[in-house]
Amino acid sequence: MIEGSALYSGRVVHARLKPKQHKLSYACYWLLLDLDELETLSRKLRTFSLDRFNLFSLRTRDYGDGSQTDLRTQARAHLDKAGVDLTGGKIFLLTMPRILGYGFNPLSVYFCQRADGTLAAMIYEVHNTFGQRHSYLIPIEDGAAAEVVQTCAKDFYVSPFMEMNLRYDFCVLPPAAKTRVSVKVSDAGGLMLSASLAGDKQPLTNTSLARIFVTHPLLTAKVIGAIHWEALRLWLK
């Protein structure tokens, strides 16, 4: 069972095998947000706001269908359409917030729990640098497993270095003292790319947010800059 909103600090690591070998590793952090608590967190935390400018903020329109419909309602509709019963359960979102009004998330992950706290489904929301996003919703039959292992076909354009006829294999350690989301991307010939994010839990407080801003300044701007820098390096290879 996931227990409340939190801050996770760690690293993003990519290792590409094709078309050229290329590796990267960056320090990073994410917020784990109980979608039922967003307005409460916005009132309680001086440096975090929902749909308003602040040092850290979450903008509803950055996710889902891009509307102002609250994220829990959007996620529940998505789950209902897929036939996933979440009656009484919570939904947590692992994402990078906007920082000083700017944000970009290559991947945001929704952990969808049943009333007993076991996971009923995962939603992997992928964003590309063209302002588009797409969600992969994958139900979980046995939500009590220590790690979640899932697979799906790629059906959303992300990078000019990755064709569409690919498969994603996810391996997820649900948030507790640590969390990890690993993605392996394969074509008919085998593994092309292995990517992961991993972090250690910290309390989500005014103090922890102020500290992470100082130690990781302007993170989201660095993320979009790093994406283009690493793409240039790969293209040169």
MARKEFI-979842 format. One record per atom (N, C-alpha, C): residue in one letter; residue number from 0; x, y, z. Coordinates in steps of 0.2 Angstrom, whole numbers, always signed. Example, Ala and Ser with C-alpha at 12.3 -4.5 7.8 and 13.67 -1.06 7.14 Angstrom:
<sites>
SITE|torke|loza|X|Y|Z
SITE|a|0|+66|-28|+39
SITE|a|0|+62|-22|+39
SITE|a|0|+66|-16|+39
SITE|s|1|+64|-11|+35
SITE|s|1|+68|-5|+36
SITE|s|1|+64|+0|+39
</sites>
This chain:
<sites>
SITE|torke|loza|X|Y|Z
SITE|m|0|+4|-6|+0
SITE|m|0|+0|+0|+0
SITE|m|0|+4|+6|+0
SITE|i|1|+3|+11|-4
SITE|i|1|+6|+17|-5
SITE|i|1|+3|+22|+1
SITE|e|2|+8|+25|+5
SITE|e|2|+5|+29|+10
SITE|e|2|+7|+37|+10
SITE|g|3|+2|+40|+6
SITE|g|3|+3|+47|+6
SITE|g|3|+7|+50|+1
SITE|s|4|+7|+57|+0
SITE|s|4|+11|+61|-4
SITE|s|4|+18|+61|-1
SITE|a|5|+23|+62|-6
SITE|a|5|+30|+62|-4
SITE|a|5|+34|+65|-9
SITE|l|6|+40|+66|-7
SITE|l|6|+46|+68|-12
SITE|l|6|+51|+63|-13
SITE|y|7|+52|+61|-19
SITE|y|7|+58|+56|-21
SITE|y|7|+63|+59|-25
SITE|s|8|+69|+58|-22
SITE|s|8|+75|+61|-25
SITE|s|8|+80|+55|-27
SITE|g|9|+82|+56|-34
SITE|g|9|+87|+50|-36
SITE|g|9|+90|+52|-43
SITE|r|10|+89|+47|-47
SITE|r|10|+93|+48|-54
SITE|r|10|+89|+45|-59
SITE|v|11|+90|+48|-65
SITE|v|11|+87|+45|-72
SITE|v|11|+93|+42|-75
SITE|v|12|+93|+36|-78
SITE|v|12|+98|+33|-81
SITE|v|12|+95|+30|-88
SITE|h|13|+99|+31|-93
SITE|h|13|+97|+28|-100
SITE|h|13|+103|+25|-103
SITE|a|14|+102|+19|-106
SITE|a|14|+108|+15|-109
SITE|a|14|+105|+13|-116
SITE|r|15|+107|+16|-121
SITE|r|15|+105|+14|-128
SITE|r|15|+110|+10|-131
SITE|l|16|+107|+5|-135
SITE|l|16|+111|+0|-138
SITE|l|16|+111|+1|-146
SITE|k|17|+105|+3|-148
SITE|k|17|+105|+4|-156
SITE|k|17|+101|+11|-157
SITE|p|18|+102|+15|-162
SITE|p|18|+107|+13|-168
SITE|p|18|+114|+14|-166
SITE|k|19|+116|+18|-161
SITE|k|19|+122|+18|-158
SITE|k|19|+122|+18|-150
SITE|q|20|+128|+15|-147
SITE|q|20|+128|+15|-140
SITE|q|20|+128|+22|-137
SITE|h|21|+124|+23|-132
SITE|h|21|+124|+30|-129
SITE|h|21|+121|+29|-122
SITE|k|22|+125|+32|-117
SITE|k|22|+123|+32|-110
SITE|k|22|+122|+39|-107
SITE|l|23|+117|+40|-102
SITE|l|23|+117|+46|-99
SITE|l|23|+114|+45|-92
SITE|s|24|+116|+49|-87
SITE|s|24|+113|+48|-80
SITE|s|24|+113|+55|-77
SITE|y|25|+107|+57|-75
SITE|y|25|+106|+64|-72
SITE|y|25|+103|+63|-65
SITE|a|26|+105|+68|-60
SITE|a|26|+101|+68|-54
SITE|a|26|+94|+71|-55
SITE|c|27|+89|+69|-52
SITE|c|27|+82|+71|-53
SITE|c|27|+78|+70|-47
SITE|y|28|+72|+73|-47
SITE|y|28|+67|+71|-41
SITE|y|28|+60|+72|-44
SITE|w|29|+56|+69|-40
SITE|w|29|+49|+69|-42
SITE|w|29|+44|+70|-36
SITE|l|30|+38|+72|-37
SITE|l|30|+33|+72|-32
SITE|l|30|+28|+66|-33
SITE|l|31|+27|+63|-27
SITE|l|31|+22|+58|-27
SITE|l|31|+16|+61|-24
SITE|l|32|+10|+62|-28
SITE|l|32|+4|+66|-26
SITE|l|32|-2|+61|-25
SITE|d|33|-5|+61|-20
SITE|d|33|-12|+58|-19
SITE|d|33|-16|+63|-22
SITE|l|34|-20|+61|-27
SITE|l|34|-24|+65|-31
SITE|l|34|-30|+68|-27
SITE|d|35|-32|+65|-21
SITE|d|35|-37|+67|-17
SITE|d|35|-34|+73|-13
SITE|e|36|-28|+74|-12
SITE|e|36|-25|+79|-8
SITE|e|36|-22|+85|-11
SITE|l|37|-23|+86|-18
SITE|l|37|-20|+91|-21
SITE|l|37|-22|+98|-18
SITE|e|38|-28|+99|-17
SITE|e|38|-30|+106|-15
SITE|e|38|-28|+107|-8
SITE|t|39|-28|+101|-4
SITE|t|39|-25|+102|+3
SITE|t|39|-18|+103|+3
SITE|l|40|-14|+100|-1
SITE|l|40|-7|+101|-1
SITE|l|40|-6|+109|-4
SITE|s|41|-10|+111|-8
SITE|s|41|-9|+118|-11
SITE|s|41|-10|+123|-5
SITE|r|42|-14|+121|-1
SITE|r|42|-16|+126|+5
SITE|r|42|-10|+125|+10
SITE|k|43|-8|+119|+11
SITE|k|43|-3|+118|+17
SITE|k|43|+4|+120|+15
SITE|l|44|+6|+119|+9
SITE|l|44|+13|+120|+7
SITE|l|44|+14|+127|+4
SITE|r|45|+18|+131|+7
SITE|r|45|+19|+138|+5
SITE|r|45|+22|+138|-2
SITE|t|46|+26|+133|-4
SITE|t|46|+30|+133|-10
SITE|t|46|+27|+129|-16
SITE|f|47|+21|+126|-14
SITE|f|47|+18|+122|-19
SITE|f|47|+11|+124|-20
SITE|s|48|+8|+125|-27
SITE|s|48|+2|+127|-28
SITE|s|48|-1|+123|-34
SITE|l|49|-8|+122|-33
SITE|l|49|-12|+119|-39
SITE|l|49|-15|+124|-43
SITE|d|50|-13|+124|-50
SITE|d|50|-16|+128|-55
SITE|d|50|-14|+135|-53
SITE|r|51|-9|+137|-50
SITE|r|51|-7|+144|-49
SITE|r|51|+1|+144|-49
SITE|f|52|+4|+150|-50
SITE|f|52|+11|+150|-51
SITE|f|52|+14|+150|-43
SITE|n|53|+19|+147|-43
SITE|n|53|+23|+146|-36
SITE|n|53|+30|+143|-38
SITE|l|54|+34|+143|-33
SITE|l|54|+40|+140|-34
SITE|l|54|+40|+133|-37
SITE|f|55|+35|+129|-34
SITE|f|55|+33|+122|-37
SITE|f|55|+25|+123|-38
SITE|s|56|+23|+120|-44
SITE|s|56|+16|+120|-45
SITE|s|56|+14|+114|-49
SITE|l|57|+8|+112|-49
SITE|l|57|+5|+107|-53
SITE|l|57|-1|+110|-57
SITE|r|58|+0|+109|-64
SITE|r|58|-5|+112|-68
SITE|r|58|-10|+106|-71
SITE|t|59|-16|+106|-70
SITE|t|59|-20|+101|-72
SITE|t|59|-20|+100|-79
SITE|r|60|-20|+106|-83
SITE|r|60|-20|+105|-91
SITE|r|60|-13|+102|-93
SITE|d|61|-8|+101|-89
SITE|d|61|-2|+97|-92
SITE|d|61|-3|+90|-92
SITE|y|62|-9|+87|-90
SITE|y|62|-10|+80|-90
SITE|y|62|-16|+78|-93
SITE|g|63|-17|+72|-94
SITE|g|63|-23|+69|-96
SITE|g|63|-25|+72|-103
SITE|d|64|-32|+74|-103
SITE|d|64|-34|+77|-110
SITE|d|64|-33|+84|-111
SITE|g|65|-29|+87|-106
SITE|g|65|-27|+94|-107
SITE|g|65|-32|+99|-104
SITE|s|66|-38|+97|-101
SITE|s|66|-43|+101|-99
SITE|s|66|-42|+103|-92
SITE|q|67|-46|+107|-89
SITE|q|67|-46|+108|-82
SITE|q|67|-50|+104|-77
SITE|t|68|-53|+98|-80
SITE|t|68|-56|+93|-76
SITE|t|68|-51|+90|-72
SITE|d|69|-53|+89|-65
SITE|d|69|-48|+87|-60
SITE|d|69|-45|+80|-62
SITE|l|70|-39|+79|-60
SITE|l|70|-35|+73|-63
SITE|l|70|-38|+66|-60
SITE|r|71|-41|+66|-54
SITE|r|71|-44|+60|-52
SITE|r|71|-50|+58|-56
SITE|t|72|-54|+63|-58
SITE|t|72|-60|+62|-62
SITE|t|72|-58|+59|-69
SITE|q|73|-52|+62|-72
SITE|q|73|-50|+60|-78
SITE|q|73|-47|+53|-78
SITE|a|74|-43|+52|-73
SITE|a|74|-41|+45|-72
SITE|a|74|-46|+40|-71
SITE|r|75|-51|+41|-66
SITE|r|75|-56|+37|-65
SITE|r|75|-60|+35|-71
SITE|a|76|-62|+40|-76
SITE|a|76|-65|+39|-82
SITE|a|76|-61|+34|-86
SITE|h|77|-55|+35|-87
SITE|h|77|-50|+31|-91
SITE|h|77|-50|+24|-88
SITE|l|78|-50|+23|-82
SITE|l|78|-51|+16|-79
SITE|l|78|-57|+13|-80
SITE|d|79|-63|+17|-79
SITE|d|79|-69|+14|-80
SITE|d|79|-70|+12|-87
SITE|k|80|-67|+16|-92
SITE|k|80|-68|+14|-99
SITE|k|80|-64|+7|-100
SITE|a|81|-59|+6|-96
SITE|a|81|-55|+0|-97
SITE|a|81|-58|-6|-93
SITE|g|82|-63|-5|-89
SITE|g|82|-66|-10|-85
SITE|g|82|-62|-11|-79
SITE|v|83|-59|-6|-76
SITE|v|83|-55|-7|-70
SITE|v|83|-59|-4|-64
SITE|d|84|-61|-8|-59
SITE|d|84|-65|-6|-54
SITE|d|84|-60|-3|-48
SITE|l|85|-61|+3|-47
SITE|l|85|-57|+6|-42
SITE|l|85|-61|+9|-36
SITE|t|86|-67|+6|-35
SITE|t|86|-71|+8|-30
SITE|t|86|-68|+9|-23
SITE|g|87|-68|+15|-20
SITE|g|87|-65|+16|-14
SITE|g|87|-57|+17|-14
SITE|g|88|-54|+16|-19
SITE|g|88|-47|+16|-20
SITE|g|88|-44|+23|-21
SITE|k|89|-37|+24|-20
SITE|k|89|-34|+30|-21
SITE|k|89|-30|+30|-27
SITE|i|90|-28|+36|-30
SITE|i|90|-24|+36|-36
SITE|i|90|-18|+41|-34
SITE|f|91|-12|+39|-35
SITE|f|91|-6|+43|-34
SITE|f|91|-3|+44|-41
SITE|l|92|+0|+50|-41
SITE|l|92|+4|+52|-47
SITE|l|92|+11|+54|-46
SITE|l|93|+15|+50|-49
SITE|l|93|+23|+52|-49
SITE|l|93|+25|+56|-55
SITE|t|94|+27|+62|-53
SITE|t|94|+28|+67|-58
SITE|t|94|+33|+72|-56
SITE|m|95|+36|+76|-61
SITE|m|95|+40|+82|-59
SITE|m|95|+35|+88|-60
SITE|p|96|+36|+92|-55
SITE|p|96|+31|+98|-55
SITE|p|96|+34|+103|-59
SITE|r|97|+30|+108|-61
SITE|r|97|+32|+114|-64
SITE|r|97|+37|+118|-59
SITE|i|98|+42|+121|-61
SITE|i|98|+47|+125|-57
SITE|i|98|+47|+132|-59
SITE|l|99|+45|+136|-55
SITE|l|99|+44|+143|-57
SITE|l|99|+40|+144|-64
SITE|g|100|+35|+140|-64
SITE|g|100|+31|+140|-70
SITE|g|100|+32|+136|-76
SITE|y|101|+38|+133|-76
SITE|y|101|+40|+129|-82
SITE|y|101|+40|+122|-80
SITE|g|102|+38|+117|-84
SITE|g|102|+38|+110|-83
SITE|g|102|+38|+106|-89
SITE|f|103|+41|+100|-89
SITE|f|103|+41|+95|-94
SITE|f|103|+42|+89|-91
SITE|n|104|+38|+84|-93
SITE|n|104|+38|+77|-90
SITE|n|104|+39|+72|-96
SITE|p|105|+44|+69|-97
SITE|p|105|+45|+64|-102
SITE|p|105|+40|+58|-100
SITE|l|106|+39|+56|-94
SITE|l|106|+35|+51|-91
SITE|l|106|+32|+53|-84
SITE|s|107|+26|+52|-84
SITE|s|107|+22|+53|-77
SITE|s|107|+19|+46|-76
SITE|v|108|+18|+44|-70
SITE|v|108|+16|+37|-69
SITE|v|108|+10|+38|-63
SITE|y|109|+4|+35|-65
SITE|y|109|-1|+35|-60
SITE|y|109|-2|+28|-57
SITE|f|110|-2|+27|-51
SITE|f|110|-3|+21|-47
SITE|f|110|-10|+21|-44
SITE|c|111|-14|+16|-47
SITE|c|111|-21|+16|-46
SITE|c|111|-22|+10|-41
SITE|q|112|-25|+12|-35
SITE|q|112|-26|+7|-30
SITE|q|112|-33|+5|-29
SITE|r|113|-34|-2|-27
SITE|r|113|-41|-4|-25
SITE|r|113|-42|-1|-18
SITE|a|114|-48|-2|-15
SITE|a|114|-49|+0|-8
SITE|a|114|-45|-3|-3
SITE|d|115|-42|-10|-4
SITE|d|115|-38|-13|+0
SITE|d|115|-30|-11|+0
SITE|g|116|-29|-6|-5
SITE|g|116|-22|-4|-6
SITE|g|116|-18|-8|-11
SITE|t|117|-21|-13|-13
SITE|t|117|-17|-16|-19
SITE|t|117|-18|-13|-25
SITE|l|118|-13|-13|-30
SITE|l|118|-13|-10|-36
SITE|l|118|-18|-13|-41
SITE|a|119|-22|-9|-44
SITE|a|119|-27|-12|-49
SITE|a|119|-25|-10|-56
SITE|a|120|-21|-5|-57
SITE|a|120|-19|-3|-64
SITE|a|120|-13|+2|-63
SITE|m|121|-9|+2|-68
SITE|m|121|-4|+8|-69
SITE|m|121|-6|+12|-76
SITE|i|122|-5|+18|-75
SITE|i|122|-6|+22|-81
SITE|i|122|+1|+26|-82
SITE|y|123|+4|+24|-88
SITE|y|123|+10|+28|-90
SITE|y|123|+9|+33|-95
SITE|e|124|+10|+39|-93
SITE|e|124|+8|+45|-97
SITE|e|124|+15|+48|-100
SITE|v|125|+15|+47|-107
SITE|v|125|+21|+49|-110
SITE|v|125|+20|+56|-114
SITE|h|126|+25|+60|-113
SITE|h|126|+25|+67|-116
SITE|h|126|+31|+67|-121
SITE|n|127|+30|+70|-127
SITE|n|127|+35|+71|-132
SITE|n|127|+37|+79|-132
SITE|t|128|+42|+81|-135
SITE|t|128|+44|+88|-135
SITE|t|128|+40|+92|-140
SITE|f|129|+35|+89|-144
SITE|f|129|+31|+92|-148
SITE|f|129|+24|+94|-145
SITE|g|130|+24|+94|-138
SITE|g|130|+18|+96|-135
SITE|g|130|+12|+91|-135
SITE|q|131|+14|+84|-137
SITE|q|131|+9|+79|-137
SITE|q|131|+10|+74|-131
SITE|r|132|+4|+71|-129
SITE|r|132|+5|+66|-124
SITE|r|132|+0|+60|-125
SITE|h|133|+2|+54|-122
SITE|h|133|-2|+48|-124
SITE|h|133|-1|+44|-117
SITE|s|134|-7|+40|-116
SITE|s|134|-7|+36|-110
SITE|s|134|-8|+29|-111
SITE|y|135|-4|+25|-108
SITE|y|135|-4|+18|-108
SITE|y|135|-7|+15|-102
SITE|l|136|-13|+13|-102
SITE|l|136|-16|+10|-96
SITE|l|136|-16|+2|-96
SITE|i|137|-13|+0|-91
SITE|i|137|-12|-8|-91
SITE|i|137|-15|-10|-84
SITE|p|138|-20|-14|-84
SITE|p|138|-23|-17|-78
SITE|p|138|-18|-22|-74
SITE|i|139|-19|-23|-68
SITE|i|139|-15|-28|-64
SITE|i|139|-19|-33|-61
SITE|e|140|-18|-39|-62
SITE|e|140|-23|-44|-60
SITE|e|140|-21|-46|-52
SITE|d|141|-14|-46|-51
SITE|d|141|-12|-48|-44
SITE|d|141|-8|-42|-42
SITE|g|142|-12|-37|-39
SITE|g|142|-9|-31|-37
SITE|g|142|-5|-31|-30
SITE|a|143|-4|-37|-28
SITE|a|143|+0|-38|-21
SITE|a|143|+7|-40|-23
SITE|a|144|+10|-40|-29
SITE|a|144|+17|-42|-30
SITE|a|144|+21|-36|-28
SITE|a|145|+27|-38|-26
SITE|a|145|+32|-33|-24
SITE|a|145|+34|-29|-30
SITE|e|146|+35|-31|-36
SITE|e|146|+36|-27|-42
SITE|e|146|+31|-28|-47
SITE|v|147|+29|-23|-51
SITE|v|147|+24|-24|-56
SITE|v|147|+28|-25|-63
SITE|v|148|+27|-30|-66
SITE|v|148|+30|-31|-73
SITE|v|148|+24|-31|-78
SITE|q|149|+25|-27|-83
SITE|q|149|+20|-26|-88
SITE|q|149|+23|-25|-95
SITE|t|150|+19|-26|-100
SITE|t|150|+22|-25|-107
SITE|t|150|+16|-22|-111
SITE|c|151|+18|-18|-116
SITE|c|151|+13|-16|-121
SITE|c|151|+17|-14|-128
SITE|a|152|+13|-13|-133
SITE|a|152|+16|-11|-139
SITE|a|152|+16|-3|-139
SITE|k|153|+21|-1|-142
SITE|k|153|+22|+7|-143
SITE|k|153|+17|+9|-148
SITE|d|154|+13|+14|-147
SITE|d|154|+9|+17|-152
SITE|d|154|+8|+25|-151
SITE|f|155|+14|+28|-149
SITE|f|155|+14|+35|-149
SITE|f|155|+22|+37|-151
SITE|y|156|+22|+42|-155
SITE|y|156|+29|+45|-158
SITE|y|156|+32|+49|-152
SITE|v|157|+38|+47|-151
SITE|v|157|+42|+50|-146
SITE|v|157|+48|+53|-148
SITE|s|158|+52|+49|-152
SITE|s|158|+59|+52|-154
SITE|s|158|+60|+49|-161
SITE|p|159|+64|+54|-165
SITE|p|159|+66|+52|-172
SITE|p|159|+71|+46|-172
SITE|f|160|+74|+44|-166
SITE|f|160|+78|+39|-166
SITE|f|160|+75|+32|-164
SITE|m|161|+68|+32|-163
SITE|m|161|+65|+26|-161
SITE|m|161|+59|+25|-166
SITE|e|162|+59|+20|-170
SITE|e|162|+53|+18|-174
SITE|e|162|+47|+17|-170
SITE|m|163|+41|+16|-174
SITE|m|163|+35|+14|-170
SITE|m|163|+34|+7|-169
SITE|n|164|+37|+3|-173
SITE|n|164|+36|-5|-172
SITE|n|164|+40|-7|-166
SITE|l|165|+38|-5|-160
SITE|l|165|+43|-7|-154
SITE|l|165|+38|-10|-148
SITE|r|166|+41|-13|-143
SITE|r|166|+38|-15|-137
SITE|r|166|+41|-12|-131
SITE|y|167|+37|-10|-126
SITE|y|167|+39|-8|-120
SITE|y|167|+38|-13|-115
SITE|d|168|+43|-14|-111
SITE|d|168|+43|-19|-105
SITE|d|168|+44|-14|-99
SITE|f|169|+39|-14|-94
SITE|f|169|+40|-10|-88
SITE|f|169|+41|-15|-82
SITE|c|170|+45|-12|-78
SITE|c|170|+46|-16|-71
SITE|c|170|+46|-10|-66
SITE|v|171|+41|-10|-61
SITE|v|171|+40|-5|-57
SITE|v|171|+40|-7|-50
SITE|l|172|+44|-4|-46
SITE|l|172|+44|-4|-38
SITE|l|172|+39|+1|-36
SITE|p|173|+33|-1|-33
SITE|p|173|+29|+4|-31
SITE|p|173|+32|+9|-25
SITE|p|174|+30|+15|-25
SITE|p|174|+33|+19|-20
SITE|p|174|+32|+17|-12
SITE|a|175|+38|+17|-9
SITE|a|175|+38|+15|-2
SITE|a|175|+44|+19|+1
SITE|a|176|+49|+16|+4
SITE|a|176|+55|+19|+6
SITE|a|176|+59|+21|-1
SITE|k|177|+58|+17|-6
SITE|k|177|+61|+19|-12
SITE|k|177|+56|+18|-18
SITE|t|178|+57|+20|-24
SITE|t|178|+53|+19|-29
SITE|t|178|+57|+18|-35
SITE|r|179|+55|+14|-40
SITE|r|179|+59|+13|-47
SITE|r|179|+54|+12|-52
SITE|v|180|+55|+15|-58
SITE|v|180|+51|+13|-64
SITE|v|180|+57|+12|-70
SITE|s|181|+57|+6|-72
SITE|s|181|+62|+4|-77
SITE|s|181|+58|+2|-84
SITE|v|182|+60|+5|-89
SITE|v|182|+57|+3|-96
SITE|v|182|+62|+1|-101
SITE|k|183|+61|-5|-103
SITE|k|183|+65|-8|-109
SITE|k|183|+61|-7|-115
SITE|v|184|+65|-5|-120
SITE|v|184|+62|-4|-127
SITE|v|184|+65|-9|-132
SITE|s|185|+61|-13|-135
SITE|s|185|+64|-18|-140
SITE|s|185|+61|-18|-146
SITE|d|186|+65|-20|-151
SITE|d|186|+62|-21|-158
SITE|d|186|+62|-28|-160
SITE|a|187|+61|-30|-166
SITE|a|187|+61|-38|-168
SITE|a|187|+68|-41|-166
SITE|g|188|+73|-37|-167
SITE|g|188|+80|-39|-166
SITE|g|188|+82|-39|-159
SITE|g|189|+78|-37|-154
SITE|g|189|+80|-37|-147
SITE|g|189|+80|-30|-144
SITE|l|190|+84|-29|-138
SITE|l|190|+84|-23|-134
SITE|l|190|+87|-18|-138
SITE|m|191|+84|-12|-138
SITE|m|191|+86|-6|-140
SITE|m|191|+89|-1|-135
SITE|l|192|+84|+0|-130
SITE|l|192|+86|+5|-125
SITE|l|192|+83|+2|-118
SITE|s|193|+87|+4|-113
SITE|s|193|+85|+3|-106
SITE|s|193|+85|+9|-102
SITE|a|194|+79|+11|-99
SITE|a|194|+79|+18|-96
SITE|a|194|+76|+17|-89
SITE|s|195|+78|+20|-84
SITE|s|195|+75|+20|-77
SITE|s|195|+75|+26|-73
SITE|l|196|+70|+27|-69
SITE|l|196|+71|+32|-64
SITE|l|196|+70|+29|-57
SITE|a|197|+74|+31|-52
SITE|a|197|+74|+28|-46
SITE|a|197|+75|+34|-41
SITE|g|198|+72|+33|-35
SITE|g|198|+72|+38|-30
SITE|g|198|+71|+36|-23
SITE|d|199|+74|+39|-18
SITE|d|199|+73|+38|-11
SITE|d|199|+68|+43|-8
SITE|k|200|+63|+40|-4
SITE|k|200|+58|+44|-1
SITE|k|200|+60|+50|+4
SITE|q|201|+57|+56|+4
SITE|q|201|+58|+61|+9
SITE|q|201|+51|+63|+10
SITE|p|202|+50|+66|+16
SITE|p|202|+43|+69|+17
SITE|p|202|+42|+75|+13
SITE|l|203|+36|+76|+11
SITE|l|203|+34|+82|+7
SITE|l|203|+32|+88|+11
SITE|t|204|+37|+92|+13
SITE|t|204|+36|+98|+17
SITE|t|204|+39|+104|+14
SITE|n|205|+38|+110|+17
SITE|n|205|+41|+116|+15
SITE|n|205|+48|+116|+15
SITE|t|206|+51|+113|+20
SITE|t|206|+58|+112|+21
SITE|t|206|+61|+108|+16
SITE|s|207|+58|+102|+14
SITE|s|207|+61|+98|+9
SITE|s|207|+61|+101|+2
SITE|l|208|+55|+104|+1
SITE|l|208|+55|+107|-6
SITE|l|208|+60|+113|-6
SITE|a|209|+61|+117|-1
SITE|a|209|+66|+122|-2
SITE|a|209|+73|+119|-3
SITE|r|210|+74|+114|+1
SITE|r|210|+81|+111|+0
SITE|r|210|+82|+108|-7
SITE|i|211|+77|+104|-9
SITE|i|211|+78|+101|-16
SITE|i|211|+78|+107|-21
SITE|f|212|+75|+112|-21
SITE|f|212|+76|+118|-25
SITE|f|212|+83|+120|-26
SITE|v|213|+86|+121|-20
SITE|v|213|+93|+123|-19
SITE|v|213|+98|+118|-22
SITE|t|214|+97|+112|-21
SITE|t|214|+102|+107|-23
SITE|t|214|+101|+105|-30
SITE|h|215|+95|+106|-33
SITE|h|215|+93|+104|-40
SITE|h|215|+90|+110|-43
SITE|p|216|+93|+115|-44
SITE|p|216|+89|+121|-46
SITE|p|216|+87|+121|-54
SITE|l|217|+81|+123|-55
SITE|l|217|+78|+124|-61
SITE|l|217|+78|+117|-65
SITE|l|218|+76|+112|-61
SITE|l|218|+77|+105|-64
SITE|l|218|+73|+104|-71
SITE|t|219|+67|+106|-71
SITE|t|219|+63|+105|-77
SITE|t|219|+66|+108|-83
SITE|a|220|+69|+114|-83
SITE|a|220|+72|+118|-88
SITE|a|220|+79|+113|-90
SITE|k|221|+82|+111|-85
SITE|k|221|+88|+106|-87
SITE|k|221|+86|+100|-90
SITE|v|222|+80|+97|-89
SITE|v|222|+77|+91|-92
SITE|v|222|+76|+92|-99
SITE|i|223|+73|+98|-101
SITE|i|223|+72|+99|-108
SITE|i|223|+78|+101|-112
SITE|g|224|+83|+104|-108
SITE|g|224|+89|+105|-111
SITE|g|224|+93|+99|-112
SITE|a|225|+93|+95|-107
SITE|a|225|+97|+88|-108
SITE|a|225|+94|+84|-114
SITE|i|226|+87|+84|-114
SITE|i|226|+85|+80|-120
SITE|i|226|+87|+82|-127
SITE|h|227|+88|+89|-128
SITE|h|227|+90|+91|-134
SITE|h|227|+98|+90|-135
SITE|w|228|+101|+91|-129
SITE|w|228|+109|+90|-129
SITE|w|228|+110|+83|-131
SITE|e|229|+107|+78|-127
SITE|e|229|+108|+71|-128
SITE|e|229|+106|+69|-136
SITE|a|230|+101|+72|-138
SITE|a|230|+99|+70|-145
SITE|a|230|+104|+72|-150
SITE|l|231|+107|+78|-149
SITE|l|231|+112|+81|-153
SITE|l|231|+118|+76|-153
SITE|r|232|+120|+74|-147
SITE|r|232|+126|+69|-146
SITE|r|232|+125|+63|-150
SITE|l|233|+119|+60|-149
SITE|l|233|+117|+54|-153
SITE|l|233|+117|+55|-160
SITE|w|234|+114|+60|-163
SITE|w|234|+114|+62|-170
SITE|w|234|+121|+62|-173
SITE|l|235|+126|+66|-169
SITE|l|235|+132|+66|-171
SITE|l|235|+136|+59|-171
SITE|k|236|+134|+55|-167
SITE|k|236|+137|+48|-167
SITE|k|236|+135|+44|-174
</sites>
